[in-house]
Amino acid sequence: MNIVIFGQTGTGKSTFARKLTKYLLDDKRLVVMSENIQDIERLADELEFDISLVEVTDKNVYHLNYQKLIEENKYIAFEFEHIIDEELVYALDQIASTIYEVKDTLLYMDEAHIFFPKFRCSTELERLIRAGRKNAIINILVTQQLRDLRDVALKQAHYMIVFKLSEHNEIEKIKYYFDVDLLKNLDEYECVVYNKITGETEITKSDIIDLMV
């Protein structure tokens, strides 16, 4: 299952994404990808357990045993620092292919446009998003820059959750799925949930989790 969550800074998308992760995790493995240690720490606080942290840098990106790290740590976060596109794609290929093999995993991508961008993206990560559902994989993509996110993310999404948007480029990206005026006039911490499986759209706040059952 793929869930894409987007909205402006300060709209509540990250807070909600953490709560949703806690709700959906159950007994799955957890793999987190982020560039921000504070976001990883906030997720660990929400989940109320420790997440093993691996810093991926230009010094170790080609030397880490990603498969071993994921297999030996049920809850693991990769924090990426100071790496270029080629290095990022290599690391993501290793991580995504391992997740696909071990199955039954929740992948949480903070600032997903960095990890699944329009161009030069990981082919293994795209495979995971396209076909991960059959291996009981849940992908949660959180971003505030929808225009930079690869189109496949929206096309393969089972749920699209949108907090308040006002930027023209962002709204243009999703105007075929949502009422534009509705998105502009959402209240604080209010969001629109579009279930692409059923075609249903709801406006909600705290009871959004019920729609995921």
C-alpha positions in Angstrom: 0.0 0.0 0.0 1.3 3.5 -0.9 0.2 6.6 1.0 1.3 10.0 -0.1 1.0 12.9 2.4 1.7 16.4 1.4 1.0 20.0 2.5 2.8 23.2 3.4 5.1 23.6 6.4 3.3 23.8 9.7 0.0 22.3 8.4 0.4 19.1 10.5 1.4 16.6 7.9 4.5 15.3 9.7 2.7 15.0 13.0 -0.1 13.1 11.3 2.4 10.9 9.3 4.0 9.8 12.6 0.7 8.9 14.1 -0.3 7.0 11.0 3.0 5.1 11.1 2.3 4.0 14.6 -1.2 2.9 13.7 -0.1 0.9 10.7 3.2 -0.6 11.9 1.7 -3.5 13.8 4.5 -6.2 13.8 6.1 -5.0 10.6 9.7 -4.0 10.2 10.3 -0.3 10.0 12.8 1.5 7.7 13.0 5.2 7.9 14.8 7.5 5.4 15.4 11.1 6.3 18.0 13.9 6.1 16.9 15.3 9.5 17.9 13.6 12.8 15.2 15.6 14.7 12.5 14.1 12.5 13.8 10.6 13.3 13.8 11.3 17.0 10.3 12.6 16.9 9.1 9.5 15.2 10.9 7.3 17.8 9.1 9.4 20.5 5.8 8.8 18.9 6.4 5.0 18.5 7.8 4.8 22.1 10.7 2.6 21.2 14.3 3.0 20.0 15.1 3.2 16.3 18.6 2.1 15.3 20.3 5.0 13.5 22.7 4.7 10.6 24.4 7.8 9.2 25.0 7.5 5.5 27.7 9.9 4.3 30.1 10.3 1.3 32.7 8.4 3.4 30.7 5.2 4.0 27.9 5.1 1.4 29.6 2.4 -0.7 30.9 0.4 2.3 27.7 -0.1 4.4 26.1 -3.6 4.3 22.5 -2.3 3.9 21.0 -5.8 3.8 22.7 -6.9 7.0 21.7 -3.7 8.8 18.1 -4.1 7.8 17.9 -7.8 8.6 19.5 -7.4 12.0 17.6 -4.3 13.1 13.8 -4.5 13.1 13.5 -0.7 13.5 16.1 1.2 11.6 16.6 4.7 10.3 19.0 5.9 7.6 20.1 9.5 7.9 21.7 10.9 4.8 24.3 13.6 5.0 26.4 15.3 2.4 26.0 12.8 -0.4 25.5 13.4 -4.1 22.8 12.0 -6.4 24.8 9.0 -7.6 25.6 8.0 -4.0 22.0 8.4 -3.0 20.7 6.3 -5.8 23.2 3.6 -4.9 22.2 3.5 -1.3 18.5 3.6 -2.1 18.9 0.7 -4.6 20.4 -1.4 -1.8 17.8 -0.4 0.8 14.8 -0.8 -1.5 15.9 -4.2 -2.9 16.4 -5.5 0.6 13.0 -4.4 1.8 11.4 -6.1 -1.2 13.2 -9.3 -0.3 12.5 -9.3 3.4 8.8 -8.3 2.9 6.3 -7.2 5.6 8.0 -3.8 6.1 6.8 -0.2 6.5 9.0 2.3 4.7 8.7 5.9 5.9 10.2 8.6 3.7 10.4 12.1 5.2 10.8 14.8 2.5 10.1 12.1 -0.1 10.9 14.4 -3.0 14.6 14.0 -2.1 14.5 10.2 -2.2 12.0 9.8 -5.0 12.6 12.8 -7.3 11.4 13.4 -10.8 14.8 12.6 -12.3 17.7 10.3 -11.5 15.7 8.2 -9.0 16.4 4.7 -7.7 15.0 2.0 -10.0 14.7 -0.4 -7.1 12.8 2.2 -5.1 10.4 2.6 -8.0 10.0 -1.1 -8.2 9.2 -1.2 -4.5 6.5 1.5 -4.9 5.0 -0.2 -8.0 5.0 -3.8 -6.7 5.6 -3.7 -2.9 2.0 -4.3 -2.0 2.2 -8.0 -2.9 5.0 -8.4 -0.4 3.0 -6.7 2.4 5.0 -3.5 2.2 3.6 -0.1 3.1 5.2 3.0 1.7 4.5 6.3 3.4 5.8 9.3 1.5 5.7 12.7 3.2 6.6 15.9 1.3 6.0 19.6 1.1 7.4 19.8 -2.5 5.0 17.8 -4.5 6.2 19.4 -7.8 9.6 17.7 -7.3 8.1 14.2 -6.5 8.2 11.6 -9.2 4.8 11.2 -10.9 4.8 7.5 -10.2 4.2 8.3 -6.5 0.8 9.8 -7.2 -0.1 7.3 -9.9 0.6 4.3 -7.7 -0.8 5.9 -4.5 -3.7 4.1 -2.8 -4.3 7.0 -0.5 -3.5 10.7 -1.1 -3.7 12.9 2.0 -3.5 16.6 1.4 -3.1 19.4 4.0 -3.5 23.0 3.1 -1.9 24.1 -0.1 -1.6 27.6 -1.7 1.3 27.4 -4.1 0.1 27.4 -7.7 2.6 24.7 -8.9 1.6 22.3 -6.1 -2.1 22.7 -6.8 -1.6 22.3 -10.5 0.0 18.9 -9.8 -3.1 17.5 -8.1 -6.0 19.5 -9.5 -7.3 16.4 -11.3 -7.7 14.6 -8.0 -9.1 17.4 -5.8 -11.3 20.5 -5.8 -8.8 23.4 -5.9 -10.9 25.8 -3.8 -11.3 23.1 -1.2 -7.5 22.7 -0.8 -7.0 26.5 -0.4 -9.7 26.8 2.3 -8.8 24.0 4.6 -8.6 24.9 8.3 -5.5 24.4 10.4 -4.6 20.7 10.7 -7.5 19.8 8.5 -6.8 17.6 5.5 -8.5 15.9 2.5 -8.2 12.2 2.1 -8.7 10.6 -1.3 -9.0 6.9 -1.4 -8.0 6.0 -5.0 -9.3 2.4 -4.5 -12.9 3.4 -3.9 -12.8 6.9 -5.3 -14.1 8.4 -2.1 -13.0 11.8 -0.7 -13.3 12.9 2.9 -12.4 16.0 4.8 -11.2 15.1 8.3 -8.8 15.7 11.1 -8.2 13.2 13.9 -10.5 10.5 12.6 -8.5 10.1 9.4 -7.0 6.9 10.7 -10.4 5.2 10.5 -10.3 5.5 6.7 -7.2 3.3 6.6 -8.8 0.2 8.1 
